[in-house]
Amino acid sequence: MRGGRILGENLLALASLAGRTVVDAATMHEWETVQRKFARLLGHGDATQTRVAEQRLDETRKKLIDAAGTDMGLIRTSLEVGWAGRLLDFLEENPGSEADLKTLIQDIQGGLPVETAAASGHAGSANGAVSTGGAHKPRPEDLRALAARSELAYSTGLAGDAARARDQFAALLPRAERVLGPEHPDTLAARGSLAYWTGQAGDAAAARDQFAALLPVVERVLGPEHPDTLTNRHNIANFAGYAGDAAGARDQFAALVPLSKRVFGEDHPDTLAARFNLAYWTGRAGDAAAARDQFAALRPVRERVSGPDDPDTLTAREELAYWTGQAGDAAGARDQFAALLPVRERVCGPEHAETLAIWYQLAHWTGLAKDAAAAPE
């Protein structure tokens, strides 16, 4: 019960579906139209509330665009939970808006990619039906408890305690399976979060295996080209590399990049992250020249999409300089790190760890370049 009124199962399902729909739409080209429609509905005729809703929707899109790769699934889950709760409050305060929200969801899902829209509707539809994979009907207090525990675990990990976040998600998962069902999208997201923080806590092989076990379930429930499915594949590849299989990681990213381009587009953050990781693991697998060339191709795209001072752009430049040196051009690496140093100093500060790392690389490649120049013909 919330606000003295029992909320029906269908209303809970509608709020959950609407939350996922907001997040699914936030990275699509039609976002501005979706944003206006949601803000108008949530504003309910109040100009101030409409502006507040627009700001929150803007923040949602920014968080998703800034996220990439391994963090994307976690951030999506957090945003979906937040929007589901916000929309549940809205429906309680404005019971006459239920039909309008259903109509809006149907309209938005009509513009989403087929598999994304189908996956958004897996656990519920705009008509109010809900499937929890055989679980009992979730109570509002159960959903709120799950959301609070998920937010706590996620925040714990972001604060630097990966092992504790792992343990919190491990405790959360059986509760999610009991309340929501083992194949509910939020339960699958909890499994993904457990795997991710397991890897961040230092066990890359276990993280790889957990993501690998999750993949066929996510593919069946959400679809092979759903954003969460692609994030799962991204995580399998990365943790395979961290577990010692650089060539396997390279090959998995080589297969993932064209898929990401087709689903998200050439300039989407997840596509650029996949390209970065393909280049990185190509180098780690022993082909420095190919890694150099891939980072050289990625750099101008990063500068155009993210800006010349964006952290991801600067990291791509660092990797390009490093693999240039590893491919045999110490003088080229030296010159690239020399050009990068004042940018790092301006963006991060002269004593920041990233700036000091550039100083180290500059000194290292300067020394190698001098040795190469002094070597006899």
C-alpha positions as CSV (number, residue, x, y, z in Angstrom):
1,M,0.0,0.0,0.0
2,R,1.2,3.5,-0.9
3,G,-0.5,6.7,0.2
4,G,-3.3,4.7,1.7
5,R,-4.3,3.1,-1.5
6,I,-3.5,-0.4,-2.7
7,L,-1.7,-0.4,-6.0
8,G,-2.7,-3.2,-8.3
9,E,-0.3,-5.5,-10.0
10,N,-1.1,-4.0,-13.4
11,L,-0.2,-0.5,-12.2
12,L,3.2,-1.7,-10.9
13,A,3.8,-3.5,-14.2
14,L,2.9,-0.3,-16.1
15,A,5.3,1.8,-14.1
16,S,8.1,-0.8,-14.5
17,L,7.5,-1.0,-18.3
18,A,7.4,2.8,-18.5
19,G,10.7,3.1,-16.7
20,R,12.4,0.7,-19.1
21,T,10.8,2.5,-22.1
22,V,12.3,5.8,-21.0
23,V,15.8,4.4,-20.7
24,D,15.5,2.4,-24.0
25,A,14.4,5.6,-25.9
26,A,17.0,7.8,-24.3
27,T,19.8,6.9,-26.7
28,M,17.6,6.8,-29.8
29,H,17.5,9.4,-32.5
30,E,13.9,10.3,-31.7
31,W,14.7,11.2,-28.1
32,E,13.7,14.9,-28.3
33,T,10.2,14.0,-29.3
34,V,10.0,11.3,-26.6
35,Q,11.3,13.7,-24.0
36,R,8.7,16.4,-24.9
37,K,5.9,13.9,-24.6
38,F,7.0,12.4,-21.3
39,A,7.7,15.8,-19.8
40,R,4.3,17.1,-20.9
41,L,2.6,14.0,-19.3
42,L,4.6,14.3,-16.1
43,G,4.1,18.0,-15.9
44,H,0.3,17.5,-15.9
45,G,-0.3,21.1,-17.0
46,D,2.2,22.7,-14.6
47,A,4.9,24.5,-16.5
48,T,7.4,24.2,-13.6
49,Q,6.9,20.5,-13.2
50,T,7.2,20.1,-16.9
51,R,10.6,21.8,-16.8
52,V,11.7,19.6,-13.9
53,A,10.7,16.5,-15.9
54,E,12.6,17.8,-18.9
55,Q,15.7,18.3,-16.8
56,R,15.5,14.8,-15.3
57,L,15.1,13.3,-18.7
58,D,18.1,15.3,-20.0
59,E,20.1,13.9,-17.1
60,T,19.1,10.4,-18.0
61,R,20.2,10.7,-21.5
62,K,23.5,12.3,-20.5
63,K,24.3,9.5,-18.0
64,L,23.6,6.9,-20.7
65,I,25.7,8.7,-23.3
66,D,28.6,9.2,-20.9
67,A,28.5,5.5,-19.9
68,A,30.0,2.9,-22.1
69,G,30.9,-0.8,-22.1
70,T,31.1,-2.4,-18.7
71,D,29.2,0.3,-16.8
72,M,26.3,0.6,-19.2
73,G,24.2,-2.3,-17.9
74,L,24.6,-1.1,-14.3
75,I,23.7,2.5,-15.1
76,R,20.7,1.4,-17.2
77,T,19.4,-0.7,-14.3
78,S,19.8,2.2,-11.8
79,L,18.0,4.6,-14.2
80,E,15.2,2.1,-14.9
81,V,14.6,1.6,-11.2
82,G,14.5,5.3,-10.6
83,W,12.1,6.0,-13.4
84,A,9.8,3.1,-12.4
85,G,9.6,4.5,-8.9
86,R,9.0,8.1,-10.1
87,L,6.3,7.0,-12.5
88,L,4.7,4.8,-9.8
89,D,4.4,8.0,-7.6
90,F,3.0,9.9,-10.6
91,L,0.3,7.3,-11.2
92,E,-0.7,7.3,-7.5
93,E,-1.0,11.1,-7.5
94,N,-2.7,11.2,-10.9
95,P,-4.9,8.0,-11.3
96,G,-6.6,9.4,-14.3
97,S,-3.3,9.4,-16.2
98,E,-3.0,5.7,-16.5
99,A,-4.5,5.5,-20.0
100,D,-2.4,8.4,-21.2
101,L,0.8,6.7,-20.0
102,K,-0.2,3.4,-21.7
103,T,-0.9,5.3,-25.0
104,L,2.5,7.1,-24.7
105,I,4.3,3.8,-24.2
106,Q,2.7,2.2,-27.2
107,D,3.5,5.3,-29.3
108,I,7.2,5.3,-28.2
109,Q,7.7,1.5,-28.6
110,G,6.4,1.8,-32.1
111,G,9.6,3.9,-32.9
112,L,12.1,1.7,-31.1
113,P,14.0,-1.1,-32.8
114,V,11.9,-4.2,-32.9
115,E,14.0,-6.3,-30.4
116,T,14.4,-3.4,-28.0
117,A,10.7,-2.8,-27.9
118,A,9.9,-6.4,-27.6
119,A,12.3,-6.8,-24.6
120,S,10.9,-3.7,-22.9
121,G,7.5,-5.4,-23.0
122,H,8.8,-8.8,-21.7
123,A,7.8,-8.2,-18.1
124,G,4.8,-6.2,-18.9
125,S,2.8,-4.5,-21.6
126,A,1.0,-1.2,-22.0
127,N,-2.2,-3.1,-21.7
128,G,-1.3,-4.0,-18.2
129,A,-0.3,-7.7,-18.5
130,V,2.7,-8.9,-16.5
131,S,4.8,-12.0,-16.5
132,T,7.3,-12.7,-13.7
133,G,8.5,-16.1,-14.7
134,G,6.4,-18.0,-12.2
135,A,7.0,-15.7,-9.2
136,H,4.3,-14.5,-6.9
137,K,2.7,-11.1,-7.6
138,P,5.2,-8.5,-6.4
139,R,4.1,-6.2,-3.6
140,P,5.0,-2.5,-3.7
141,E,7.1,-2.8,-0.6
142,D,9.0,-5.7,-2.1
143,L,9.8,-3.7,-5.2
144,R,10.9,-0.7,-3.2
145,A,13.2,-2.9,-1.0
146,L,14.8,-4.4,-4.1
147,A,15.3,-1.0,-5.7
148,A,16.9,0.3,-2.5
149,R,19.2,-2.6,-2.1
150,S,20.2,-2.4,-5.8
151,E,21.0,1.4,-5.4
152,L,23.0,0.7,-2.2
153,A,25.1,-2.0,-3.9
154,Y,25.7,0.0,-7.0
155,S,26.7,3.1,-4.9
156,T,29.0,0.9,-2.8
157,G,30.8,-0.2,-5.9
158,L,31.1,3.3,-7.3
159,A,32.5,4.4,-3.9
160,G,35.4,2.0,-4.4
161,D,34.4,-1.1,-2.5
162,A,33.9,-3.6,-5.3
163,A,34.1,-6.7,-3.0
164,R,31.3,-5.4,-0.8
165,A,29.2,-4.5,-3.8
166,R,29.7,-8.0,-5.1
167,D,28.5,-9.4,-1.8
168,Q,25.5,-7.1,-1.7
169,F,24.4,-8.1,-5.2
170,A,25.0,-11.8,-4.3
171,A,22.5,-11.3,-1.4
172,L,20.1,-9.3,-3.6
173,L,19.9,-11.9,-6.4
174,P,17.9,-14.6,-4.7
175,R,15.4,-12.1,-3.4
176,A,15.0,-10.7,-7.0
177,E,14.5,-14.2,-8.3
178,R,11.8,-14.9,-5.6
179,V,10.0,-11.6,-6.0
180,L,10.3,-10.9,-9.7
181,G,11.1,-14.3,-11.2
182,P,14.4,-15.7,-12.5
183,E,13.9,-14.3,-16.0
184,H,12.6,-10.8,-15.2
185,P,14.8,-8.1,-16.9
186,D,15.6,-6.6,-13.4
187,T,16.7,-10.1,-12.1
188,L,18.9,-10.5,-15.2
189,A,20.3,-7.1,-14.5
190,A,21.1,-8.1,-10.9
191,R,23.0,-11.2,-12.3
192,G,24.9,-8.9,-14.6
193,S,25.8,-6.6,-11.7
194,L,26.9,-9.5,-9.6
195,A,29.2,-10.7,-12.4
196,Y,30.6,-7.2,-13.0
197,W,31.5,-6.4,-9.4
198,T,32.9,-9.9,-9.1
199,G,35.3,-9.0,-11.8
200,Q,36.0,-5.5,-10.3
201,A,36.8,-7.2,-7.0
202,G,39.6,-9.1,-8.7
203,D,38.2,-12.4,-10.1
204,A,38.1,-11.8,-13.8
205,A,37.7,-15.5,-14.6
206,A,34.7,-15.9,-12.4
207,A,33.2,-12.7,-13.9
208,R,33.8,-14.1,-17.4
209,D,32.1,-17.3,-16.5
210,Q,29.1,-15.6,-14.9
211,F,28.5,-13.4,-17.9
212,A,28.9,-16.4,-20.2
213,A,26.3,-18.3,-18.3
214,L,24.0,-15.3,-18.4
215,L,24.3,-14.7,-22.1
216,P,22.0,-17.4,-23.5
217,V,19.3,-16.4,-21.0
218,V,19.5,-12.7,-22.0
219,E,19.5,-13.6,-25.7
220,R,16.4,-15.7,-25.3
221,V,14.5,-13.2,-23.0
222,L,15.6,-9.9,-24.4
223,G,16.8,-10.8,-27.9
224,P,20.3,-11.1,-29.4
225,E,20.5,-7.5,-30.4
226,H,19.0,-5.8,-27.3
227,P,21.4,-3.3,-25.7
228,D,21.7,-5.4,-22.5
229,T,22.6,-8.4,-24.6
230,L,25.4,-6.5,-26.3
231,T,26.7,-5.2,-23.0
232,N,26.8,-8.7,-21.7
233,R,28.9,-9.8,-24.7
234,H,31.1,-6.8,-24.2
235,N,31.7,-7.9,-20.6
236,I,32.4,-11.5,-21.5
237,A,35.1,-10.3,-24.0
238,N,36.7,-7.8,-21.6
239,F,36.9,-10.2,-18.6
240,A,38.2,-12.9,-20.9
241,G,41.1,-10.6,-21.7
242,Y,41.6,-9.7,-18.1
243,A,41.6,-13.4,-17.2
244,G,44.5,-13.9,-19.6
245,D,43.0,-14.6,-23.0
246,A,43.9,-11.5,-25.0
247,A,43.5,-13.2,-28.4
248,G,40.0,-14.5,-27.3
249,A,39.0,-11.0,-26.2
250,R,40.3,-9.6,-29.5
251,D,38.3,-12.1,-31.5
252,Q,35.1,-11.4,-29.6
253,F,35.4,-7.7,-30.0
254,A,36.0,-8.2,-33.7
255,A,32.6,-9.9,-33.9
256,L,30.9,-7.3,-31.6
257,V,32.0,-4.1,-33.4
258,P,30.0,-4.6,-36.6
259,L,27.0,-5.7,-34.6
260,S,27.2,-2.6,-32.4
261,K,27.5,-0.4,-35.5
262,R,24.4,-1.9,-37.0
263,V,22.3,-1.8,-33.8
264,F,23.5,1.5,-32.3
265,G,25.2,3.4,-35.1
266,E,28.8,4.3,-35.9
267,D,29.1,7.1,-33.3
268,H,27.2,5.5,-30.4
269,P,29.3,5.4,-27.1
270,D,29.0,1.6,-27.0
271,T,30.3,1.3,-30.5
272,L,33.2,3.5,-29.8
273,A,33.9,1.5,-26.6
274,A,33.9,-1.7,-28.5
275,R,36.3,-0.3,-31.1
276,F,38.6,0.9,-28.3
277,N,38.6,-2.5,-26.7
278,L,39.2,-4.3,-30.1
279,A,42.3,-2.1,-30.6
280,Y,43.5,-2.6,-27.0
281,W,43.2,-6.4,-27.0
282,T,44.7,-6.6,-30.5
283,G,47.8,-5.0,-29.1
284,R,47.8,-7.2,-26.0
285,A,47.5,-10.2,-28.2
286,G,50.8,-9.2,-29.9
287,D,50.0,-7.1,-32.9
288,A,51.2,-3.6,-32.0
289,A,51.1,-2.3,-35.5
290,A,47.4,-3.2,-36.0
291,A,46.6,-1.8,-32.6
292,R,48.3,1.5,-33.6
293,D,46.4,1.7,-36.8
294,Q,43.0,1.0,-35.1
295,F,43.6,3.7,-32.5
296,A,44.7,6.0,-35.2
297,A,41.4,5.5,-36.9
298,L,39.5,5.8,-33.7
299,R,41.1,9.1,-32.5
300,P,39.4,11.5,-35.0
301,V,36.0,9.9,-34.4
302,R,36.4,10.3,-30.6
303,E,37.5,14.0,-31.1
304,R,34.5,14.7,-33.3
305,V,31.9,12.9,-31.1
306,S,33.2,13.5,-27.6
307,G,35.4,16.5,-28.0
308,P,39.2,16.9,-27.9
309,D,39.4,17.2,-24.1
310,D,37.0,14.3,-23.2
311,P,38.6,11.6,-21.0
312,D,37.9,8.9,-23.6
313,T,39.5,11.0,-26.3
314,L,42.6,11.6,-24.3
315,T,42.8,7.9,-23.4
316,A,42.6,7.0,-27.0
317,R,45.4,9.4,-27.8
318,E,47.5,7.8,-25.0
319,E,46.9,4.3,-26.4
320,L,47.8,5.5,-29.9
321,A,51.1,6.9,-28.7
322,Y,51.9,3.8,-26.7
323,W,51.2,1.4,-29.5
324,T,53.1,3.6,-31.9
325,G,56.2,3.0,-29.7
326,Q,55.5,-0.7,-29.3
327,A,55.3,-1.0,-33.1
328,G,58.9,0.3,-33.3
329,D,58.6,4.1,-33.6
330,A,60.0,5.4,-30.3
331,A,60.4,8.9,-31.7
332,G,56.8,9.0,-32.8
333,A,55.6,7.8,-29.4
334,R,57.8,10.5,-27.7
335,D,56.4,13.2,-29.9
336,Q,52.8,12.2,-29.3
337,F,53.2,12.0,-25.6
338,A,54.9,15.4,-25.7
339,A,51.9,16.9,-27.5
340,L,49.5,15.2,-25.1
341,L,51.2,16.4,-21.9
342,P,50.1,20.1,-21.9
343,V,46.5,18.9,-22.6
344,R,46.6,16.6,-19.6
345,E,48.0,19.3,-17.4
346,R,45.3,21.8,-18.5
347,V,42.4,19.3,-18.2
348,C,43.5,17.3,-15.1
349,G,46.1,19.5,-13.4
350,P,49.9,19.2,-13.2
351,E,49.9,16.7,-10.3
352,H,47.0,14.5,-11.3
353,A,47.9,10.8,-11.7
354,E,47.0,10.8,-15.4
355,T,49.3,13.7,-16.0
356,L,52.1,12.0,-14.1
357,A,51.6,8.9,-16.2
358,I,52.1,11.0,-19.3
359,W,55.4,12.3,-17.8
360,Y,56.6,8.8,-17.2
361,Q,55.7,7.7,-20.8
362,L,57.4,10.7,-22.2
363,A,60.6,10.1,-20.3
364,H,60.5,6.4,-21.3
365,W,60.1,6.9,-25.0
366,T,62.5,9.8,-25.0
367,G,65.1,7.5,-23.7
368,L,64.4,4.8,-26.2
369,A,64.3,7.3,-29.1
370,K,67.8,8.6,-28.0
371,D,69.1,5.0,-27.8
372,A,67.7,4.3,-31.3
373,A,69.3,7.5,-32.7
374,A,72.7,6.6,-31.2
375,A,72.6,3.0,-32.4
376,P,75.1,2.4,-35.3
377,E,73.7,1.9,-38.8
